[in-house]
Amino acid sequence: MSSQGISAVDDPTTSKIPHRTGVVGGGTMGSGIAHALLLAGSSVVLLERDPGAAAQAKARVYKALDGSVRRGVIDATDEAASRLNATTRIQDLASAALVVEAVPEILHIKLETLRAIEDVVNPDAVIGTNTSSMSIDLLAQSLAHPQRLIGLHFFNPVPASKLVEVVRGAATDPTLPETAASWVRELGKTPVVVRDAPGFASSRLGVALGLEAIRMLQEGVASAEDIDAAMTLGYGHPMGPLRLTDLVGLDVRLGIARYLEQELGPRFAAPELMITMVEQGRLGRKSGRGFYTWDAAS
């Protein structure tokens, strides 16, 4: 970085994905990010809280690799799988030149995780956060070296999504956004570079559309299917806003909406229907029911 030395062994300022990377959090997003890094040739340490969660995260990555074989992206899973280390030991991140946290969108968890990562990685390692809405400047306050932090907002599902939002904070090293953008291209995805702002670009626009669609459903304007069809057939969106909310998770989007309401005002207030559905456990695909009914194969 500009105020620290760069390792000659694994230089994170080159356009190539670092040989050694880490992901903290092996849920849907974290396992997807690990899968993308493996496909790019990196050796990945995937950190989870306990052995059971680590085993589940490993299984998610293996399933994604099997999907890559079926699509002809790779010939077999063995070589890529051999570069994955699913672990509960944070010390295993020590040699990673890039570590991406993908823990839940809860501020104190993000802050604790970022501090823990910084405590074990090398001084020249880059730390990425997969937050979809939280301020990079706020998260950077937890670090002794905030210039190493950058937002790397991947989209769900990671294997199919072509976009990664690269978010620069006020303290981010000025050379890091372009470096991160080059890494994103190495992953076969397209970067968009934005400055730190509530919701960045994608979440702010996506949540606004989703909230209005929920209000329309709540008011009986049209059915969920017809609201979604209006956007897919009328505007060419690949997926309607209600189906997308089911995919992301109503609880996740509710958390983002509440954060954006706090930062940007009442236009991001969550509709009562959304709050009620979350209270009832109707979270979307992950719970089997949201605006749509989902089965295990969906």
C-alpha positions in Angstrom: 0.0 0.0 0.0 1.1 3.6 -0.3 2.2 3.8 3.4 3.3 0.2 3.8 5.7 -2.2 2.0 4.4 -4.6 -0.6 5.5 -8.2 -0.4 7.6 -9.3 -3.4 6.4 -12.9 -3.0 2.7 -12.2 -3.5 2.2 -8.6 -4.6 -1.4 -7.6 -4.2 -1.0 -4.6 -6.5 -0.5 -6.8 -9.6 -3.5 -7.5 -11.8 -3.5 -11.2 -11.1 -5.5 -12.6 -8.2 -3.1 -13.2 -5.3 -2.0 -16.9 -5.0 -3.2 -17.0 -1.4 -6.5 -15.6 -0.4 -9.0 -15.9 2.4 -12.8 -15.6 2.9 -14.3 -15.2 6.4 -17.9 -16.6 6.5 -18.9 -19.6 4.5 -22.6 -18.9 3.9 -24.2 -18.4 0.5 -22.1 -15.3 -0.3 -18.8 -16.4 1.3 -18.8 -19.9 -0.3 -19.7 -18.2 -3.7 -16.7 -15.8 -3.3 -14.4 -18.8 -2.4 -15.6 -20.6 -5.5 -14.8 -17.6 -7.7 -11.3 -17.3 -6.3 -10.7 -21.0 -6.8 -11.7 -20.8 -10.4 -9.2 -17.9 -10.8 -6.4 -20.2 -9.6 -6.0 -18.9 -6.0 -5.5 -21.1 -2.9 -8.4 -20.2 -0.6 -8.7 -20.4 3.2 -12.4 -20.4 4.1 -12.9 -19.5 7.8 -16.0 -20.6 9.7 -17.0 -20.4 13.4 -17.1 -24.2 14.2 -16.3 -27.5 12.5 -19.9 -28.1 11.5 -20.2 -24.8 9.8 -16.9 -25.3 8.1 -18.0 -28.7 6.7 -21.2 -27.1 5.4 -19.3 -24.3 3.8 -16.9 -26.7 2.1 -19.9 -28.7 0.8 -21.4 -25.5 -0.7 -18.1 -24.8 -2.5 -17.8 -28.3 -3.8 -21.4 -28.1 -5.1 -20.6 -24.9 -6.9 -17.5 -26.5 -8.4 -19.7 -29.5 -9.6 -21.9 -26.9 -11.3 -18.8 -25.4 -13.0 -18.0 -28.8 -14.4 -21.5 -29.3 -15.7 -21.3 -25.9 -17.5 -17.9 -26.7 -18.9 -16.1 -24.0 -17.0 -13.6 -26.5 -15.6 -12.9 -30.2 -16.6 -13.0 -31.6 -13.0 -13.3 -30.5 -9.4 -10.3 -32.2 -8.0 -7.6 -29.6 -8.7 -9.6 -26.6 -7.6 -11.0 -28.5 -4.6 -7.4 -29.3 -3.5 -6.7 -25.6 -3.1 -9.5 -25.1 -0.6 -8.9 -25.2 3.1 -12.1 -24.9 5.2 -11.0 -24.1 8.7 -11.9 -22.7 12.1 -8.4 -21.4 12.8 -8.1 -17.7 12.0 -4.4 -18.1 12.1 -4.7 -20.0 8.8 -5.3 -16.6 7.1 -1.8 -15.4 8.1 -0.3 -15.8 4.6 -3.2 -14.5 2.6 -2.6 -11.4 0.5 -6.3 -10.7 0.2 -9.0 -11.6 2.7 -12.7 -10.9 2.1 -15.1 -10.9 5.0 -18.6 -12.1 4.2 -20.2 -12.2 7.6 -23.8 -11.1 8.3 -24.7 -7.4 7.8 -24.6 -6.6 11.5 -22.2 -3.8 12.4 -20.6 -5.1 15.5 -20.0 -8.5 13.8 -18.4 -6.7 10.8 -16.2 -4.6 13.1 -15.0 -7.5 15.2 -14.3 -9.6 12.2 -12.3 -6.9 10.4 -10.2 -6.3 13.6 -9.6 -10.0 13.9 -8.5 -10.3 10.3 -6.0 -7.4 10.6 -4.5 -9.0 13.8 -3.3 -12.1 11.9 -2.6 -11.0 8.3 0.6 -9.4 7.0 0.9 -5.6 7.1 0.7 -5.4 3.3 -2.4 -7.7 2.9 -5.6 -6.2 1.5 -8.8 -6.6 3.4 -12.1 -6.6 1.5 -15.6 -6.3 2.9 -18.6 -7.8 1.1 -21.0 -5.4 2.7 -23.9 -4.5 0.5 -24.7 -1.2 2.2 -22.6 -0.4 5.3 -20.2 2.6 5.1 -16.6 1.6 4.2 -15.4 4.7 6.2 -17.3 3.5 9.3 -15.9 -0.1 9.0 -12.4 1.3 8.3 -12.4 2.9 11.8 -12.0 -0.5 13.3 -8.6 -0.9 11.6 -5.1 0.3 12.5 -4.4 0.6 8.8 -7.7 1.7 7.1 -6.0 2.3 3.8 -6.0 -1.4 3.2 -9.8 -1.8 3.3 -11.9 -1.8 0.2 -15.5 -2.8 -0.5 -15.9 -5.8 -2.7 -19.7 -6.2 -3.0 -20.4 -9.5 -4.8 -24.0 -10.3 -5.9 -26.1 -13.4 -5.2 -25.7 -16.0 -6.7 -22.0 -15.3 -7.1 -21.3 -17.9 -9.8 -23.9 -16.5 -12.1 -23.6 -12.8 -11.3 -21.3 -10.8 -13.6 -21.1 -7.7 -11.4 -18.8 -6.7 -8.4 -19.2 -3.3 -6.9 -15.7 -1.9 -5.8 -16.2 0.7 -3.1 -13.5 3.1 -2.2 -13.5 4.8 1.2 -12.0 8.1 2.2 -9.0 6.4 3.7 -8.6 3.7 1.0 -5.2 3.7 -0.7 -5.7 5.6 -4.0 -4.1 2.8 -6.0 -6.3 0.0 -4.5 -9.6 0.5 -6.4 -7.9 -0.1 -9.8 -6.0 -3.0 -8.4 -9.3 -4.5 -7.0 -11.0 -3.8 -10.3 -8.3 -5.8 -12.1 -8.8 -8.7 -9.7 -12.6 -8.6 -10.4 -11.8 -8.8 -14.1 -9.6 -11.8 -13.4 -12.6 -13.4 -11.8 -14.5 -13.0 -15.1 -16.7 -10.4 -13.7 -17.3 -6.7 -14.4 -16.3 -4.1 -11.8 -18.1 -0.8 -11.1 -16.1 1.6 -8.9 -18.1 3.8 -6.6 -17.3 6.1 -3.7 -18.5 5.3 -0.2 -22.2 6.4 0.2 -25.2 4.8 1.9 -26.2 1.8 -0.2 -23.5 2.5 -2.7 -25.1 2.4 -6.2 -26.6 -1.1 -6.6 -28.2 -1.6 -3.1 -29.7 1.9 -3.1 -31.4 1.4 -6.4 -32.2 -2.2 -6.0 -33.7 -1.8 -2.6 -35.8 1.2 -3.7 -37.3 -0.8 -6.5 -37.9 -3.8 -4.2 -39.6 -1.7 -1.5 -41.9 -0.1 -4.0 -42.9 -3.5 -5.4 -43.7 -4.7 -1.9 -45.8 -1.6 -1.3 -47.7 -2.3 -4.5 -48.4 -5.9 -3.4 -49.5 -4.7 0.0 -51.9 -2.2 -1.6 -53.3 -4.9 -3.9 -52.2 -3.1 -7.1 -51.3 -6.5 -8.6 -50.1 -10.0 -7.8 -46.5 -10.8 -7.1 -46.3 -12.6 -10.4 -47.7 -9.7 -12.4 -45.6 -7.1 -10.7 -42.5 -9.2 -11.5 -43.7 -9.8 -15.1 -44.1 -6.0 -15.6 -40.4 -5.6 -14.9 -39.1 -8.6 -16.7 -41.2 -8.3 -19.8 -41.7 -4.5 -19.8 -38.3 -3.4 -18.8 -36.1 -6.3 -19.6 -35.0 -7.1 -16.1 -33.7 -10.6 -15.8 -35.7 -11.1 -12.6 -38.6 -9.3 -11.0 -38.0 -7.3 -7.8 -40.1 -9.6 -5.6 -38.5 -12.8 -6.8 -35.1 -11.1 -6.4 -36.1 -10.2 -2.8 -36.9 -13.8 -2.1 -33.5 -14.8 -3.5 -31.6 -12.3 -1.4 -33.7 -12.9 1.7 -36.4 -10.7 3.1 -34.4 -10.4 6.4 -31.3 -9.2 4.6 -33.2 -6.6 2.6 -35.1 -5.5 5.7 -31.8 -4.9 7.4 -30.5 -2.9 4.5 -33.7 -0.9 4.3 -33.5 0.1 7.9 -29.9 1.2 7.5 -30.8 3.3 4.4 -33.8 4.8 6.2 -31.5 5.8 9.0 -29.0 7.4 6.6 -31.2 8.7 3.8 -34.7 9.2 5.2 -38.2 7.8 5.2 -38.3 7.0 1.5 -36.5 3.7 2.5 -38.9 2.8 5.3 -39.8 -0.9 5.1 -43.5 -1.7 4.3 -45.5 -3.4 7.0 -45.9 -6.4 4.8 -42.2 -6.9 4.7 -41.8 -6.6 8.4 -44.7 -9.0 9.1 -43.3 -11.6 6.7 -39.9 -11.5 8.4 -41.5 -11.9 11.8 -43.4 -14.9 10.5 -40.1 -16.5 9.2 -41.2 -16.1 5.5 -37.7 -15.1 4.4 -37.7 -16.2 0.8 -35.9 -19.1 -0.8 -33.8 -20.0 2.2 -36.9 -20.6 4.4 -39.0 -22.2 1.5 -41.5 -19.4 1.4 -41.6 -15.7 0.8 -43.5 -14.0 -2.0 -43.2 -17.3 -3.7 -43.0 -21.0 -2.6 -39.6 -22.6 -3.1 -38.6 -26.2 -2.9 -35.2 -27.5 -2.0 -34.1 -27.8 -5.7 -34.9 -24.2 -6.5 
